[in-house]
Amino acid sequence: MDSADLNSDATYEDQISDATYEAQVSDDSDTLSTHRSHANVDNTSHAGAKKRPRRSKSPTNKPMRTESPFAQCIENIRGTMESLRDTLAATAPPQTPDQTDPHASLWHRLEAMPLTPEQKVLIGEHLSTKDNKGKRGWLCYASDATLNAWVFKYLREKEGLNL
């Protein structure tokens, strides 16, 4: 007999013993019929039959992420906000321009005129109204002679004075 015949005989004998074992198990009504392999079969020859140590990583499992997907974005935003805060804290606040009256020169020129305080107030009240905005602008850039002529004309009409 050659080795092929021996392998076929061993296989045939294994099949017969499996059948007799199944017959014995199936006769028992309390047990389920399961196919059990022989005890003399060496299971260490398969790579899949070996158990993996508990702490080793499975090749199919992906490593767990410790950070959320947005953690890098949040960190970038946090860094930007901190740099903005530091920059703003380091620089002095911008100086607000002084709110100057565009007609300040007119008011100074009126104060310098030889008038009584009541007359200055009367002229100031008249020129301060919204209706006289154009007149204020014109008198602001007028010569001193023109300003004096207008003031005396206004006082003459208003008070009926002859100056």
Secondary structure, DSSP 8 states (H G I E B T S, - for coil): --HHHHHHHHHHHHHHHHHHHHHHHHH-TTS-------TTS-GGGSSTTS---TTS--SSS----SS-TTHHHHHHHHHHHHHHHHHHHHS----------TTHHHHHHHHHSS--HHHHHHHHHHHHSGGGHHHHHHHHHS-HHHHHHHHHHHHHHHH----
